[in-house]
Every structure is written in C-alpha cells, then in structure tokens.
C-alpha cells in the first residue's frame, strides 16, 4: 500500500472555496459597514421568507453565484440585525469583528472537540481561556470551568448536578420515580431557562420554589428562602439547590449573593448563579459589588456571547469544584476512551452534549485583539450612556422611569396627559414599542413590571457610539409624540 494521493480534492473545489470564502468575508465587512442604513428589525409578515424558498431540495448542483445572490435577496431582508448600533432590545448578542474572524477559522477547521484527543489545542486553549476569564473577573483560584453553548445548558448541568448530589448520585441509575420530592429555590425574577432546566431534569415545575423579591434590586428575600428550605425538609421534601440571579432579564434583578451563599452553606445546598448578561461587566472592578460574595457559589454562568463580544454561541460556566458535575455527566463507552491516558480533560464529560465546537478560539482572539482595557472601556461606556438615556427620558414630560439603571439596563413608560387607566396605559406603551420597532432606527422590547407594561432599554453594542445611543432619546420622544397626536 503506497501513500495516499497528494491531490485528494478536486483543485476546482479548492479554488472555488478560496474565492467564495473571500466573497463571504468581503460581504461580511460590507454588511457591518451598511448596518446603520438598515432597519434594525425587518418590516415583513410571517411567511414572507418561506414562500421564496423552494418546497423541495434540488436534485442537481447549483452554482455558488446563484446561492450567494439568493442569500442576499431572500434571506437578508428577513434578518433582525443584532449587530446594528440601534439594537437596544433583549440583551445584546455581540460579535466583535476579530472574534468573528476566529469563528470563520473555526468553521474552516470544523473540528469536533469532544475529547482532548479529538483536538488537543481546543481543549488546552479552553482551559487557558477559562482561567484568563477567571482572572479578568476577579474570581479566586479554585474556580475552573467549561465553555457551553448557552446559559440554558449551563443551568441545566448545574441543576442535574444538584439533583444527583441530593440523591447521592442515584438519579441517573434509578430514575426519579421512587425518590423523595426534590426542591430547587430561586427568586421570582429568574430567567425562564431555569424553569425549563427544572422540567428537563425531571424535577417538575411545582418543585421550583419561587422566593419573593424586594428592594431596588428586586433581590430574593433570603430569610424567606431559608424558612422555605427548613419547612420543606419538615414536610419530607428534599432540598437540592439554590439559583442566585445577578442581572435578571426583565429589569436586571440582582440577589444578595453573599447572603444566599450563607444560607446555602448552612443548609448544605449547591448554589448556582445565573449572571448570563451581567457577568461580562465583572471584568470592571467597580461593578463587582453587584455580585459580592460570589466566591462562595459552586457554579456561575455568564455569556461572553451577550455583552463581552464573542459571537454566539459562547457561554462560560465557572465551577468551584467540577467533581460532582463530572460525576453527574461523565459516561465513557469504549469508543470514547483515549487509549493509555485516563487523566486528561475531556470537556464533553462536563456537559450534556457530546459534540462540541471549538469555542475557545474566539475568546482568545477577542481578549488579545481588544485587550481587557478595550473590553472594559466599552462596558463602562455602555453603562454611562445608558444612564444618560435614562436621564434624558426622566427629564422629558410624559415619561416615567419604571426601573432605575442596573448596569446598562433600565425601563420606562410613556404616560400621556390624562391617561390614568392601567389597561389604557399598557395598550399605549405596547403601541409605542411596536411603532418604534416599525420605524426601524432603533429596536426595543417590553416587559411586565409589577403587573404593568414597561419598555426596556439596554445598551451593549460592541462598537456603538455615544451619539448613536443618545439619539434614542429623540427617536423615542418623536414617536411617542406622533402616536399621542394620532390617538387624540
Ligand atoms: N439567563 C439570563 C439572565 C438571560 O437573560 C438569558 C437570556 O437572555 C438566559 C439566562 C438564557 O441564555 P441562553 O440563550 O444563553 O440560554
């Protein structure tokens, strides 16, 4: 048997690949430059895109020219532009240019990084990037971690770990049918990903105990938390863990993490903290008061794909000690063993999915291309400019601030003169948010706060300018005036 042939791919394919990769990169740069001229959210109806796509796959190959043209004509008009400077909705899903380049490279390589040996560089860079971020965020040394696809997955793994710890690691083997009823505790402000993880882990929604919140940060009442745990034990339930919240989705609710850690310690419960959005801000020392006591938590999730600048998907789960999570999720059939080496890190044993993308590269590019200094100054600017927009609306007749800024998120509502009925105000503010989004210059989303509709405003676009952010005040005022005069 000789060597494999040197030319193992049709040359024409390689040259096509080179050409179209360059076209894609050029298109990406032009796209980013053109964003301010596009409406943030497309003004289209459900089905508008679908009706342009063939009903069945083609039997014969089509040219890349045709594909590229269709991408631009049929797909782009149906995209909501998350990298648009006027995107102030949900939370950001940033993609810093240098980190996008890293993701192009990752896709070109397309390694499946489930085990150390399926791409040693991916595993070893992941370990380093977790440690870089640990240092950047001021977490102490025992913390290590893993990169997951999303905060939802990280929270699911934490809840599975809580479940298995509480059941002395018998749940995976015996199932949950004849086990005591498990209980998980979280505030009434946590993201729906916590509810979903409770469902998927087989614990059941009724066993997610929602502890009331109060105060300007809408923090969990930790006395009520401990009381609920003690009472549950008396009733024969099996408390398994607590989820803390730093920077909740609705209006940035933030628990007293130090106080929850004390309860968790006294009650010997596992404590996972969801800081999916706010975690990025912890690279700035002055914001760390918000999660004071965090070193006492067992597991922390934050999404560099939200505010830090790593393209989706990239969610970091820090773990004080990964042993219990690995014990919960590790499974090693013969075909996944690395011969002769049993002491390697295989990150797929830390997570639910086996297959893993090479996500560490974009973090490496991100932190090196901008430096922590560059990332910090962006986050500090976002927080400052968000506060300026808040003040601009507070000073505008007819606007009320419904929740004060927490980092770079606040909420408001418009109260036209003489409109006092709650239902009318809710309907008016929904009309306002829809009118703003149809206008297309900026994009906002609504929430419910103490039963009333409020409009959220969050700043986080990686390269947004102060002028663009502040223009939002004028746009919101202008559209509010317009819809007020129409309804008069
Ligand atoms: N936790 C919080 C506070 C969030 O805001 C979100 C999403 O916005 C999530 C969790 C879920 O994040 P992911 O989409 O990464 O699962």
Boltz pocket constraint, residues with backbone or C-beta under 6 A from the ligand:
constraints:
  - pocket:
      binder: B
      contacts: [[A, 91], [A, 149], [A, 150], [A, 151], [A, 152], [A, 153], [A, 191], [A, 193], [A, 246], [A, 247], [A, 248], [A, 249], [A, 274], [A, 275], [A, 276], [A, 277], [A, 303], [A, 315]]
      max_distance: 6.0
